[in-house]
Amino acid sequence: MKTMKSENYAQRNCKNTRSVLLWSFLWGFSLLVAVFALKFWWPQSIAMLSILILVHLSCALGALKAHQVWLKGLDELQQQIQLHSMAFTLGLTWIAITFLMLLSSTGIFEIGQFHLPILAVVMAVVGAVGNLVGMRKAS
Amino acid sequence: MKSKLKVLRAERDWTQADLAAQLDVSRQTINAIEKGKYDPSLSLAFKVAKLFSLKIEDIFEN
């Protein structure tokens, strides 16, 4: 029996997942550093602002590329599960945004800057739920 | 879609992991195909057929 291919698939997935985690962490960390640095350490420095934005965008591009590589490395069933999960997340996000805009236009609810991180967390949770549902359906 | 994958695998005394290794897919995918919960792509079906030296229609049926 050839078992090398299985190890390769598992190893490839493991390596790609680690890469996604690393780049996502760097992206989040660079955002945190940029916010704190500009607020508390160098509030007026245009040079620092440029450097931090450049670092943050580089990390964001790295995270994007790592996600692409991870998705391409998955087999067809896993890719299908991810696709459904992402479609579910995107659909619910659009519904939430249009609903909030409607509430905002009528003055019932005011959309503030602090609602954006909440939306990002909700998207992450919905994505995770979509993944779990897909995995359960396939097993 | 029904498949004879489980029978063919058992005849060769292969585990799902062994078959997944040969086809370069996850064990979960093999399990889903065997249970009829997932229909493989044409490309994967060809790989399966080639591995067992059979025709696609000899392995998969509607």
N, CA and C atoms of all chains as a GROMACS GRO file, in nm:
protein
  603
    1MET      N    1   0.083  -0.122   0.000
    1MET     CA    2   0.000   0.000   0.000
    1MET      C    3   0.086   0.126   0.000
    2LYS      N    4   0.042   0.222  -0.079
    2LYS     CA    5   0.112   0.350  -0.077
    2LYS      C    6   0.050   0.435   0.033
    3THR      N    7   0.126   0.466   0.134
    3THR     CA    8   0.071   0.550   0.240
    3THR      C    9   0.130   0.690   0.237
    4MET      N   10   0.227   0.708   0.150
    4MET     CA   11   0.293   0.838   0.142
    4MET      C   12   0.196   0.949   0.102
    5LYS      N   13   0.106   0.916   0.006
    5LYS     CA   14   0.014   1.019  -0.043
    5LYS      C   15  -0.076   1.069   0.069
    6SER      N   16  -0.124   0.973   0.157
    6SER     CA   17  -0.211   1.011   0.267
    6SER      C   18  -0.138   1.105   0.362
    7GLU      N   19  -0.014   1.069   0.393
    7GLU     CA   20   0.066   1.154   0.480
    7GLU      C   21   0.085   1.290   0.414
    8ASN      N   22   0.104   1.286   0.283
    8ASN     CA   23   0.124   1.412   0.212
    8ASN      C   24   0.000   1.500   0.219
    9TYR      N   25  -0.118   1.436   0.204
    9TYR     CA   26  -0.242   1.513   0.210
    9TYR      C   27  -0.258   1.572   0.350
   10ALA      N   28  -0.239   1.487   0.450
   10ALA     CA   29  -0.253   1.533   0.588
   10ALA      C   30  -0.147   1.638   0.622
   11GLN      N   31  -0.026   1.610   0.579
   11GLN     CA   32   0.084   1.704   0.606
   11GLN      C   33   0.060   1.837   0.536
   12ARG      N   34   0.012   1.827   0.411
   12ARG     CA   35  -0.014   1.949   0.334
   12ARG      C   36  -0.122   2.033   0.404
   13ASN      N   37  -0.228   1.964   0.448
   13ASN     CA   38  -0.336   2.033   0.518
   13ASN      C   39  -0.287   2.097   0.646
   14CYS      N   40  -0.208   2.020   0.719
   14CYS     CA   41  -0.156   2.067   0.847
   14CYS      C   42  -0.067   2.190   0.826
   15LYS      N   43   0.019   2.180   0.727
   15LYS     CA   44   0.111   2.291   0.696
   15LYS      C   45   0.032   2.415   0.654
   16ASN      N   46  -0.068   2.394   0.565
   16ASN     CA   47  -0.148   2.506   0.516
   16ASN      C   48  -0.230   2.569   0.629
   17THR      N   49  -0.283   2.484   0.718
   17THR     CA   50  -0.363   2.536   0.830
   17THR      C   51  -0.275   2.619   0.924
   18ARG      N   52  -0.155   2.567   0.949
   18ARG     CA   53  -0.061   2.642   1.035
   18ARG      C   54  -0.027   2.777   0.973
   19SER      N   55  -0.009   2.777   0.841
   19SER     CA   56   0.023   2.901   0.770
   19SER      C   57  -0.092   3.001   0.782
   20VAL      N   58  -0.216   2.951   0.769
   20VAL     CA   59  -0.335   3.038   0.782
   20VAL      C   60  -0.340   3.098   0.923
   21LEU      N   61  -0.317   3.013   1.022
   21LEU     CA   62  -0.322   3.060   1.162
   21LEU      C   63  -0.215   3.165   1.187
   22LEU      N   64  -0.094   3.138   1.138
   22LEU     CA   65   0.017   3.231   1.159
   22LEU      C   66  -0.011   3.366   1.094
   23TRP      N   67  -0.053   3.364   0.967
   23TRP     CA   68  -0.077   3.489   0.895
   23TRP      C   69  -0.198   3.565   0.952
   24SER      N   70  -0.299   3.490   0.996
   24SER     CA   71  -0.416   3.556   1.056
   24SER      C   72  -0.376   3.623   1.187
   25PHE      N   73  -0.291   3.553   1.264
   25PHE     CA   74  -0.244   3.612   1.389
   25PHE      C   75  -0.162   3.738   1.361
   26LEU      N   76  -0.072   3.729   1.264
   26LEU     CA   77   0.012   3.845   1.229
   26LEU      C   78  -0.074   3.962   1.183
   27TRP      N   79  -0.178   3.931   1.106
   27TRP     CA   80  -0.269   4.035   1.055
   27TRP      C   81  -0.340   4.104   1.172
   28GLY      N   82  -0.395   4.025   1.264
   28GLY     CA   83  -0.465   4.081   1.380
   28GLY      C   84  -0.370   4.158   1.470
   29PHE      N   85  -0.250   4.100   1.490
   29PHE     CA   86  -0.151   4.163   1.577
   29PHE      C   87  -0.102   4.295   1.518
   30SER      N   88  -0.081   4.297   1.386
   30SER     CA   89  -0.033   4.420   1.322
   30SER      C   90  -0.139   4.530   1.330
   31LEU      N   91  -0.266   4.490   1.327
   31LEU     CA   92  -0.375   4.586   1.341
   31LEU      C   93  -0.375   4.645   1.482
   32LEU      N   94  -0.357   4.556   1.580
   32LEU     CA   95  -0.354   4.597   1.720
   32LEU      C   96  -0.237   4.693   1.745
   33VAL      N   97  -0.121   4.656   1.694
   33VAL     CA   98  -0.001   4.739   1.711
   33VAL      C   99  -0.022   4.875   1.646
   34ALA      N  100  -0.079   4.874   1.526
   34ALA     CA  101  -0.102   5.000   1.454
   34ALA      C  102  -0.195   5.092   1.533
   35VAL      N  103  -0.303   5.035   1.584
   35VAL     CA  104  -0.401   5.116   1.659
   35VAL      C  105  -0.338   5.173   1.786
   36PHE      N  106  -0.271   5.087   1.863
   36PHE     CA  107  -0.210   5.134   1.988
   36PHE      C  108  -0.096   5.232   1.964
   37ALA      N  109  -0.014   5.199   1.866
   37ALA     CA  110   0.102   5.285   1.838
   37ALA      C  111   0.058   5.424   1.797
   38LEU      N  112  -0.041   5.432   1.711
   38LEU     CA  113  -0.085   5.562   1.662
   38LEU      C  114  -0.166   5.639   1.767
   39LYS      N  115  -0.225   5.565   1.860
   39LYS     CA  116  -0.307   5.632   1.961
   39LYS      C  117  -0.221   5.679   2.081
   40PHE      N  118  -0.126   5.594   2.121
   40PHE     CA  119  -0.052   5.623   2.244
   40PHE      C  120   0.095   5.659   2.224
   41TRP      N  121   0.161   5.600   2.124
   41TRP     CA  122   0.306   5.620   2.114
   41TRP      C  123   0.344   5.729   2.013
   42TRP      N  124   0.297   5.719   1.890
   42TRP     CA  125   0.333   5.819   1.789
   42TRP      C  126   0.206   5.874   1.724
   43PRO      N  127   0.126   5.950   1.800
   43PRO     CA  128  -0.003   5.995   1.746
   43PRO      C  129   0.008   6.090   1.626
   44GLN      N  130   0.119   6.164   1.615
   44GLN     CA  131   0.129   6.264   1.507
   44GLN      C  132   0.225   6.224   1.395
   45SER      N  133   0.283   6.105   1.405
   45SER     CA  134   0.387   6.069   1.310
   45SER      C  135   0.331   6.008   1.181
   46ILE      N  136   0.348   6.085   1.073
   46ILE     CA  137   0.302   6.037   0.942
   46ILE      C  138   0.389   5.919   0.896
   47ALA      N  139   0.519   5.928   0.927
   47ALA     CA  140   0.612   5.821   0.885
   47ALA      C  141   0.573   5.688   0.950
   48MET      N  142   0.546   5.694   1.082
   48MET     CA  143   0.507   5.571   1.153
   48MET      C  144   0.374   5.518   1.101
   49LEU      N  145   0.283   5.612   1.074
   49LEU     CA  146   0.152   5.572   1.020
   49LEU      C  147   0.171   5.496   0.889
   50SER      N  148   0.257   5.550   0.801
   50SER     CA  149   0.281   5.486   0.671
   50SER      C  150   0.342   5.347   0.690
   51ILE      N  151   0.441   5.339   0.780
   51ILE     CA  152   0.509   5.209   0.802
   51ILE      C  153   0.409   5.106   0.856
   52LEU      N  154   0.332   5.147   0.957
   52LEU     CA  155   0.238   5.054   1.021
   52LEU      C  156   0.129   5.008   0.924
   53ILE      N  157   0.082   5.101   0.842
   53ILE     CA  158  -0.021   5.065   0.743
   53ILE      C  159   0.038   4.967   0.641
   54LEU      N  160   0.162   4.994   0.600
   54LEU     CA  161   0.230   4.906   0.504
   54LEU      C  162   0.247   4.765   0.562
   55VAL      N  163   0.291   4.759   0.688
   55VAL     CA  164   0.311   4.628   0.754
   55VAL      C  165   0.177   4.555   0.765
   56HIS      N  166   0.074   4.632   0.807
   56HIS     CA  167  -0.058   4.571   0.825
   56HIS      C  168  -0.113   4.518   0.692
   57LEU      N  169  -0.099   4.598   0.585
   57LEU     CA  170  -0.149   4.553   0.453
   57LEU      C  171  -0.071   4.433   0.402
   58SER      N  172   0.060   4.431   0.432
   58SER     CA  173   0.141   4.316   0.390
   58SER      C  174   0.094   4.189   0.461
   59CYS      N  175   0.064   4.202   0.591
   59CYS     CA  176   0.014   4.087   0.667
   59CYS      C  177  -0.123   4.044   0.614
   60ALA      N  178  -0.205   4.142   0.578
   60ALA     CA  179  -0.339   4.110   0.524
   60ALA      C  180  -0.326   4.033   0.393
   61LEU      N  181  -0.234   4.076   0.307
   61LEU     CA  182  -0.213   4.006   0.179
   61LEU      C  183  -0.158   3.866   0.204
   62GLY      N  184  -0.069   3.855   0.302
   62GLY     CA  185  -0.015   3.724   0.339
   62GLY      C  186  -0.124   3.630   0.386
   63ALA      N  187  -0.215   3.683   0.469
   63ALA     CA  188  -0.326   3.602   0.521
   63ALA      C  189  -0.419   3.559   0.407
   64LEU      N  190  -0.442   3.652   0.314
   64LEU     CA  191  -0.528   3.622   0.198
   64LEU      C  192  -0.468   3.509   0.115
   65LYS      N  193  -0.338   3.519   0.088
   65LYS     CA  194  -0.268   3.419   0.008
   65LYS      C  195  -0.269   3.283   0.081
   66ALA      N  196  -0.246   3.287   0.214
   66ALA     CA  197  -0.244   3.163   0.293
   66ALA      C  198  -0.381   3.094   0.288
   67HIS      N  199  -0.488   3.175   0.293
   67HIS     CA  200  -0.623   3.118   0.284
   67HIS      C  201  -0.646   3.054   0.147
   68GLN      N  202  -0.598   3.121   0.042
   68GLN     CA  203  -0.614   3.067  -0.093
   68GLN      C  204  -0.542   2.933  -0.107
   69VAL      N  205  -0.420   2.929  -0.057
   69VAL     CA  206  -0.340   2.805  -0.067
   69VAL      C  207  -0.408   2.694   0.013
   70TRP      N  208  -0.459   2.729   0.131
   70TRP     CA  209  -0.528   2.631   0.216
   70TRP      C  210  -0.651   2.574   0.145
   71LEU      N  211  -0.730   2.664   0.084
   71LEU     CA  212  -0.851   2.619   0.013
   71LEU      C  213  -0.817   2.528  -0.105
   72LYS      N  214  -0.715   2.566  -0.180
   72LYS     CA  215  -0.675   2.486  -0.296
   72LYS      C  216  -0.620   2.350  -0.254
   73GLY      N  217  -0.566   2.344  -0.133
   73GLY     CA  218  -0.508   2.218  -0.085
   73GLY      C  219  -0.611   2.119  -0.033
   74LEU      N  220  -0.732   2.167  -0.010
   74LEU     CA  221  -0.838   2.078   0.040
   74LEU      C  222  -0.888   1.986  -0.071
   75ASP      N  223  -0.947   1.872  -0.033
   75ASP     CA  224  -1.005   1.787  -0.137
   75ASP      C  225  -1.144   1.841  -0.174
   76GLU      N  226  -1.207   1.778  -0.273
   76GLU     CA  227  -1.330   1.837  -0.329
   76GLU      C  228  -1.446   1.846  -0.229
   77LEU      N  229  -1.458   1.748  -0.140
   77LEU     CA  230  -1.568   1.753  -0.042
   77LEU      C  231  -1.545   1.868   0.057
   78GLN      N  232  -1.420   1.879   0.104
   78GLN     CA  233  -1.390   1.986   0.199
   78GLN      C  234  -1.408   2.124   0.135
   79GLN      N  235  -1.371   2.134   0.007
   79GLN     CA  236  -1.389   2.261  -0.065
   79GLN      C  237  -1.537   2.295  -0.077
   80GLN      N  238  -1.618   2.192  -0.101
   80GLN     CA  239  -1.762   2.213  -0.112
   80GLN      C  240  -1.820   2.261   0.021
   81ILE      N  241  -1.775   2.199   0.130
   81ILE     CA  242  -1.822   2.239   0.263
   81ILE      C  243  -1.784   2.385   0.290
   82GLN      N  244  -1.662   2.420   0.255
   82GLN     CA  245  -1.616   2.558   0.276
   82GLN      C  246  -1.696   2.657   0.192
   83LEU      N  247  -1.724   2.617   0.067
   83LEU     CA  248  -1.801   2.703  -0.024
   83LEU      C  249  -1.940   2.730   0.033
   84HIS      N  250  -2.007   2.625   0.079
   84HIS     CA  251  -2.142   2.641   0.135
   84HIS      C  252  -2.138   2.727   0.260
   85SER      N  253  -2.036   2.704   0.342
   85SER     CA  254  -2.022   2.780   0.466
   85SER      C  255  -2.001   2.930   0.436
   86MET      N  256  -1.916   2.956   0.336
   86MET     CA  257  -1.889   3.097   0.300
   86MET      C  258  -2.012   3.163   0.239
   87ALA      N  259  -2.085   3.088   0.156
   87ALA     CA  260  -2.208   3.142   0.096
   87ALA      C  261  -2.310   3.175   0.204
   88PHE      N  262  -2.320   3.086   0.302
   88PHE     CA  263  -2.412   3.105   0.415
   88PHE      C  264  -2.373   3.230   0.493
   89THR      N  265  -2.244   3.244   0.519
   89THR     CA  266  -2.193   3.360   0.594
   89THR      C  267  -2.218   3.490   0.518
   90LEU      N  268  -2.184   3.487   0.388
   90LEU     CA  269  -2.201   3.608   0.305
   90LEU      C  270  -2.349   3.648   0.298
   91GLY      N  271  -2.435   3.549   0.278
   91GLY     CA  272  -2.579   3.577   0.270
   91GLY      C  273  -2.632   3.639   0.398
   92LEU      N  274  -2.596   3.578   0.511
   92LEU     CA  275  -2.643   3.632   0.639
   92LEU      C  276  -2.586   3.771   0.667
   93THR      N  277  -2.462   3.794   0.623
   93THR     CA  278  -2.400   3.925   0.643
   93THR      C  279  -2.477   4.032   0.565
   94TRP      N  280  -2.509   3.999   0.440
   94TRP     CA  281  -2.586   4.094   0.358
   94TRP      C  282  -2.722   4.124   0.423
   95ILE      N  283  -2.787   4.019   0.471
   95ILE     CA  284  -2.917   4.037   0.535
   95ILE      C  285  -2.903   4.128   0.657
   96ALA      N  286  -2.799   4.100   0.739
   96ALA     CA  287  -2.776   4.180   0.861
   96ALA      C  288  -2.748   4.326   0.826
   97ILE      N  289  -2.662   4.348   0.724
   97ILE     CA  290  -2.624   4.485   0.687
   97ILE      C  291  -2.746   4.562   0.635
   98THR      N  292  -2.821   4.502   0.544
   98THR     CA  293  -2.937   4.573   0.488
   98THR      C  294  -3.043   4.598   0.596
   99PHE      N  295  -3.057   4.501   0.687
   99PHE     CA  296  -3.154   4.516   0.797
   99PHE      C  297  -3.113   4.632   0.888
  100LEU      N  298  -2.983   4.637   0.921
  100LEU     CA  299  -2.934   4.745   1.008
  100LEU      C  300  -2.944   4.881   0.938
  101MET      N  301  -2.917   4.882   0.806
  101MET     CA  302  -2.928   5.008   0.731
  101MET      C  303  -3.073   5.056   0.730
  102LEU      N  304  -3.164   4.963   0.719
  102LEU     CA  305  -3.307   4.997   0.720
  102LEU      C  306  -3.345   5.056   0.855
  103LEU      N  307  -3.299   4.989   0.961
  103LEU     CA  308  -3.328   5.040   1.097
  103LEU      C  309  -3.265   5.177   1.118
  104SER      N  310  -3.142   5.192   1.063
  104SER     CA  311  -3.070   5.319   1.078
  104SER      C  312  -3.141   5.432   1.004
  105SER      N  313  -3.191   5.401   0.883
  105SER     CA  314  -3.258   5.506   0.804
  105SER      C  315  -3.389   5.551   0.868
  106THR      N  316  -3.451   5.462   0.945
  106THR     CA  317  -3.576   5.500   1.010
  106THR      C  318  -3.551   5.562   1.148
  107GLY      N  319  -3.424   5.560   1.190
  107GLY     CA  320  -3.388   5.624   1.318
  107GLY      C  321  -3.411   5.536   1.440
  108ILE      N  322  -3.450   5.410   1.418
  108ILE     CA  323  -3.475   5.319   1.531
  108ILE      C  324  -3.342   5.276   1.593
  109PHE      N  325  -3.241   5.259   1.507
  109PHE     CA  326  -3.112   5.207   1.552
  109PHE      C  327  -3.001   5.285   1.484
  110GLU      N  328  -2.902   5.327   1.558
  110GLU     CA  329  -2.791   5.403   1.499
  110GLU      C  330  -2.669   5.313   1.484
  111ILE      N  331  -2.618   5.303   1.360
  111ILE     CA  332  -2.499   5.220   1.338
  111ILE      C  333  -2.375   5.297   1.380
  112GLY      N  334  -2.303   5.245   1.476
  112GLY     CA  335  -2.181   5.310   1.523
  112GLY      C  336  -2.058   5.236   1.478
  113GLN      N  337  -1.942   5.299   1.501
  113GLN     CA  338  -1.816   5.238   1.459
  113GLN      C  339  -1.790   5.107   1.533
  114PHE      N  340  -1.839   5.100   1.657
  114PHE     CA  341  -1.813   4.980   1.738
  114PHE      C  342  -1.897   4.860   1.693
  115HIS      N  343  -1.991   4.881   1.601
  115HIS     CA  344  -2.070   4.768   1.551
  115HIS      C  345  -1.993   4.682   1.450
  116LEU      N  346  -1.891   4.742   1.387
  116LEU     CA  347  -1.814   4.668   1.286
  116LEU      C  348  -1.743   4.545   1.344
  117PRO      N  349  -1.670   4.558   1.459
  117PRO     CA  350  -1.608   4.437   1.516
  117PRO      C  351  -1.711   4.332   1.556
  118ILE      N  352  -1.828   4.377   1.600
  118ILE     CA  353  -1.934   4.281   1.638
  118ILE      C  354  -1.977   4.203   1.514
  119LEU      N  355  -1.991   4.275   1.402
  119LEU     CA  356  -2.030   4.210   1.276
  119LEU      C  357  -1.925   4.108   1.234
  120ALA      N  358  -1.796   4.144   1.252
  120ALA     CA  359  -1.688   4.051   1.216
  120ALA      C  360  -1.694   3.925   1.301
  121VAL      N  361  -1.723   3.942   1.431
  121VAL     CA  362  -1.733   3.826   1.522
  121VAL      C  363  -1.853   3.738   1.481
  122VAL      N  364  -1.964   3.804   1.452
  122VAL     CA  365  -2.085   3.729   1.410
  122VAL      C  366  -2.055   3.650   1.283
  123MET      N  367  -1.983   3.712   1.189
  123MET     CA  368  -1.947   3.644   1.064
  123MET      C  369  -1.861   3.520   1.093
  124ALA      N  370  -1.767   3.537   1.185
  124ALA     CA  371  -1.678   3.424   1.220
  124ALA      C  372  -1.759   3.310   1.282
  125VAL      N  373  -1.852   3.346   1.370
  125VAL     CA  374  -1.935   3.243   1.436
  125VAL      C  375  -2.024   3.172   1.334
  126VAL      N  376  -2.086   3.251   1.245
  126VAL     CA  377  -2.173   3.192   1.142
  126VAL      C  378  -2.092   3.099   1.051
  127GLY      N  379  -1.970   3.143   1.015
  127GLY     CA  380  -1.882   3.059   0.932
  127GLY      C  381  -1.850   2.927   1.000
  128ALA      N  382  -1.821   2.935   1.130
  128ALA     CA  383  -1.788   2.814   1.207
  128ALA      C  384  -1.909   2.720   1.214
  129VAL      N  385  -2.027   2.778   1.236
  129VAL     CA  386  -2.150   2.698   1.243
  129VAL      C  387  -2.175   2.631   1.106
  130GLY      N  388  -2.158   2.709   0.999
  130GLY     CA  389  -2.175   2.654   0.864
  130GLY      C  390  -2.081   2.538   0.837
  131ASN      N  391  -1.958   2.550   0.885
  131ASN     CA  392  -1.859   2.442   0.871
  131ASN      C  393  -1.902   2.318   0.946
  132LEU      N  394  -1.946   2.338   1.070
  132LEU     CA  395  -1.988   2.225   1.154
  132LEU      C  396  -2.106   2.152   1.092
  133VAL      N  397  -2.204   2.230   1.044
  133VAL     CA  398  -2.322   2.170   0.981
  133VAL      C  399  -2.280   2.088   0.858
  134GLY      N  400  -2.190   2.147   0.775
  134GLY     CA  401  -2.141   2.077   0.656
  134GLY      C  402  -2.070   1.948   0.691
  135MET      N  403  -1.986   1.954   0.793
  135MET     CA  404  -1.910   1.835   0.837
  135MET      C  405  -2.006   1.725   0.886
  136ARG      N  406  -2.106   1.767   0.960
  136ARG     CA  407  -2.202   1.670   1.016
  136ARG      C  408  -2.283   1.604   0.904
  137LYS      N  409  -2.320   1.685   0.806
  137LYS     CA  410  -2.398   1.632   0.694
  137LYS      C  411  -2.317   1.528   0.616
  138ALA      N  412  -2.188   1.553   0.605
  138ALA     CA  413  -2.102   1.464   0.524
  138ALA      C  414  -2.058   1.340   0.599
  139SER      N  415  -2.071   1.339   0.730
  139SER     CA  416  -2.020   1.223   0.806
  139SER      C  417  -2.132   1.127   0.847
  140MET      N  418  -2.623   0.872  -0.491
  140MET     CA  419  -2.558   0.778  -0.584
  140MET      C  420  -2.502   0.659  -0.505
  141LYS      N  421  -2.530   0.537  -0.557
  141LYS     CA  422  -2.477   0.417  -0.491
  141LYS      C  423  -2.339   0.385  -0.547
  142SER      N  424  -2.258   0.326  -0.463
  142SER     CA  425  -2.126   0.286  -0.512
  142SER      C  426  -2.084   0.153  -0.451
  143LYS      N  427  -1.995   0.085  -0.522
  143LYS     CA  428  -1.944  -0.043  -0.472
  143LYS      C  429  -1.808  -0.023  -0.406
  144LEU      N  430  -1.782   0.100  -0.370
  144LEU     CA  431  -1.650   0.134  -0.317
  144LEU      C  432  -1.615   0.053  -0.192
  145LYS      N  433  -1.714   0.039  -0.104
  145LYS     CA  434  -1.690  -0.031   0.022
  145LYS      C  435  -1.655  -0.179  -0.003
  146VAL      N  436  -1.729  -0.238  -0.097
  146VAL     CA  437  -1.706  -0.380  -0.130
  146VAL      C  438  -1.567  -0.396  -0.193
  147LEU      N  439  -1.538  -0.310  -0.290
  147LEU     CA  440  -1.409  -0.318  -0.359
  147LEU      C  441  -1.293  -0.297  -0.262
  148ARG      N  442  -1.315  -0.207  -0.170
  148ARG     CA  443  -1.212  -0.177  -0.069
  148ARG      C  444  -1.193  -0.298   0.023
  149ALA      N  445  -1.306  -0.356   0.064
  149ALA     CA  446  -1.300  -0.471   0.156
  149ALA      C  447  -1.232  -0.591   0.089
  150GLU      N  448  -1.260  -0.608  -0.041
  150GLU     CA  449  -1.197  -0.720  -0.114
  150GLU      C  450  -1.045  -0.710  -0.112
  151ARG      N  451  -0.998  -0.589  -0.110
  151ARG     CA  452  -0.852  -0.568  -0.110
  151ARG      C  453  -0.795  -0.549   0.031
  152ASP      N  454  -0.885  -0.556   0.128
  152ASP     CA  455  -0.846  -0.542   0.268
  152ASP      C  456  -0.782  -0.405   0.297
  153TRP      N  457  -0.838  -0.304   0.233
  153TRP     CA  458  -0.789  -0.168   0.253
  153TRP      C  459  -0.879  -0.096   0.354
  154THR      N  460  -0.822  -0.010   0.431
  154THR     CA  461  -0.902   0.075   0.519
  154THR      C  462  -0.943   0.200   0.440
  155GLN      N  463  -1.033   0.275   0.499
  155GLN     CA  464  -1.072   0.402   0.432
  155GLN      C  465  -0.952   0.493   0.419
  156ALA      N  466  -0.867   0.491   0.520
  156ALA     CA  467  -0.747   0.575   0.518
  156ALA      C  468  -0.653   0.532   0.405
  157ASP      N  469  -0.642   0.400   0.383
  157ASP     CA  470  -0.556   0.350   0.274
  157ASP      C  471  -0.607   0.399   0.139
  158LEU      N  472  -0.739   0.386   0.121
  158LEU     CA  473  -0.798   0.429  -0.006
  158LEU      C  474  -0.785   0.580  -0.025
  159ALA      N  475  -0.809   0.652   0.084
  159ALA     CA  476  -0.795   0.798   0.079
  159ALA      C  477  -0.652   0.835   0.039
  160ALA      N  478  -0.556   0.759   0.090
  160ALA     CA  479  -0.416   0.784   0.058
  160ALA      C  480  -0.389   0.765  -0.091
  161GLN      N  481  -0.446   0.660  -0.146
  161GLN     CA  482  -0.425   0.631  -0.289
  161GLN      C  483  -0.486   0.738  -0.377
  162LEU      N  484  -0.598   0.794  -0.330
  162LEU     CA  485  -0.672   0.891  -0.412
  162LEU      C  486  -0.637   1.036  -0.378
  163ASP      N  487  -0.554   1.053  -0.276
  163ASP     CA  488  -0.513   1.187  -0.230
  163ASP      C  489  -0.632   1.274  -0.189
  164VAL      N  490  -0.721   1.212  -0.113
  164VAL     CA  491  -0.836   1.285  -0.055
  164VAL      C  492  -0.841   1.254   0.095
  165SER      N  493  -0.934   1.318   0.166
  165SER     CA  494  -0.945   1.291   0.309
  165SER      C  495  -1.026   1.163   0.332
  166ARG      N  496  -1.008   1.102   0.449
  166ARG     CA  497  -1.082   0.981   0.483
  166ARG      C  498  -1.232   1.011   0.490
  167GLN      N  499  -1.264   1.133   0.531
  167GLN     CA  500  -1.404   1.176   0.540
  167GLN      C  501  -1.473   1.170   0.404
  168THR      N  502  -1.399   1.204   0.300
  168THR     CA  503  -1.455   1.200   0.164
  168THR      C  504  -1.488   1.056   0.124
  169ILE      N  505  -1.397   0.963   0.154
  169ILE     CA  506  -1.422   0.821   0.123
  169ILE      C  507  -1.546   0.774   0.198
  170ASN      N  508  -1.553   0.809   0.325
  170ASN     CA  509  -1.668   0.771   0.408
  170ASN      C  510  -1.799   0.826   0.351
  171ALA      N  511  -1.797   0.952   0.310
  171ALA     CA  512  -1.918   1.016   0.255
  171ALA      C  513  -1.960   0.950   0.124
  172ILE      N  514  -1.862   0.913   0.040
  172ILE     CA  515  -1.895   0.847  -0.088
  172ILE      C  516  -1.954   0.709  -0.060
  173GLU      N  517  -1.892   0.636   0.032
  173GLU     CA  518  -1.941   0.501   0.064
  173GLU      C  519  -2.083   0.504   0.120
  174LYS      N  520  -2.113   0.607   0.198
  174LYS     CA  521  -2.247   0.617   0.257
  174LYS      C  522  -2.348   0.679   0.162
  175GLY      N  523  -2.302   0.721   0.045
  175GLY     CA  524  -2.391   0.782  -0.053
  175GLY      C  525  -2.430   0.925  -0.018
  176LYS      N  526  -2.352   0.986   0.071
  176LYS     CA  527  -2.383   1.124   0.110
  176LYS      C  528  -2.314   1.227   0.021
  177TYR      N  529  -2.220   1.179  -0.058
  177TYR     CA  530  -2.148   1.271  -0.146
  177TYR      C  531  -2.121   1.203  -0.280
  178ASP      N  532  -2.155   1.273  -0.389
  178ASP     CA  533  -2.127   1.222  -0.522
  178ASP      C  534  -1.992   1.278  -0.568
  179PRO      N  535  -1.898   1.190  -0.599
  179PRO     CA  536  -1.766   1.240  -0.638
  179PRO      C  537  -1.770   1.310  -0.774
  180SER      N  538  -1.673   1.397  -0.796
  180SER     CA  539  -1.661   1.463  -0.927
  180SER      C  540  -1.619   1.358  -1.030
  181LEU      N  541  -1.632   1.394  -1.155
  181LEU     CA  542  -1.594   1.302  -1.263
  181LEU      C  543  -1.445   1.269  -1.253
  182SER      N  544  -1.368   1.370  -1.218
  182SER     CA  545  -1.223   1.352  -1.206
  182SER      C  546  -1.189   1.248  -1.098
  183LEU      N  547  -1.257   1.259  -0.983
  183LEU     CA  548  -1.232   1.164  -0.874
  183LEU      C  549  -1.285   1.025  -0.911
  184ALA      N  550  -1.400   1.022  -0.979
  184ALA     CA  551  -1.457   0.895  -1.022
  184ALA      C  552  -1.362   0.822  -1.118
  185PHE      N  553  -1.299   0.897  -1.206
  185PHE     CA  554  -1.201   0.838  -1.297
  185PHE      C  555  -1.081   0.782  -1.220
  186LYS      N  556  -1.039   0.857  -1.119
  186LYS     CA  557  -0.924   0.812  -1.038
  186LYS      C  558  -0.957   0.680  -0.968
  187VAL      N  559  -1.082   0.673  -0.915
  187VAL     CA  560  -1.128   0.552  -0.846
  187VAL      C  561  -1.131   0.435  -0.945
  188ALA      N  562  -1.188   0.462  -1.063
  188ALA     CA  563  -1.199   0.357  -1.165
  188ALA      C  564  -1.061   0.306  -1.207
  189LYS      N  565  -0.969   0.399  -1.222
  189LYS     CA  566  -0.833   0.362  -1.264
  189LYS      C  567  -0.766   0.279  -1.154
  190LEU      N  568  -0.787   0.319  -1.032
  190LEU     CA  569  -0.724   0.248  -0.919
  190LEU      C  570  -0.771   0.104  -0.912
  191PHE      N  571  -0.902   0.082  -0.935
  191PHE     CA  572  -0.956  -0.054  -0.926
  191PHE      C  573  -0.956  -0.125  -1.063
  192SER      N  574  -0.904  -0.058  -1.163
  192SER     CA  575  -0.900  -0.113  -1.301
  192SER      C  576  -1.040  -0.156  -1.347
  193LEU      N  577  -1.136  -0.070  -1.323
  193LEU     CA  578  -1.274  -0.096  -1.363
  193LEU      C  579  -1.328   0.025  -1.437
  194LYS      N  580  -1.450   0.009  -1.494
  194LYS     CA  581  -1.515   0.124  -1.557
  194LYS      C  582  -1.590   0.201  -1.448
  195ILE      N  583  -1.613   0.330  -1.472
  195ILE     CA  584  -1.685   0.412  -1.374
  195ILE      C  585  -1.823   0.352  -1.343
  196GLU      N  586  -1.892   0.308  -1.450
  196GLU     CA  587  -2.028   0.254  -1.431
  196GLU      C  588  -2.029   0.120  -1.356
  197ASP      N  589  -1.913   0.056  -1.349
  197ASP     CA  590  -1.904  -0.068  -1.271
  197ASP      C  591  -1.892  -0.039  -1.121
  198ILE      N  592  -1.857   0.083  -1.089
  198ILE     CA  593  -1.837   0.121  -0.947
  198ILE      C  594  -1.953   0.208  -0.896
  199PHE      N  595  -1.993   0.302  -0.978
  199PHE     CA  596  -2.099   0.394  -0.937
  199PHE      C  597  -2.226   0.372  -1.018
  200GLU      N  598  -2.339   0.383  -0.952
  200GLU     CA  599  -2.466   0.375  -1.024
  200GLU      C  600  -2.570   0.465  -0.956
  201ASN      N  601  -2.664   0.512  -1.037
  201ASN     CA  602  -2.768   0.601  -0.983
  201ASN      C  603  -2.877   0.524  -0.912
   0.00000   0.00000   0.00000
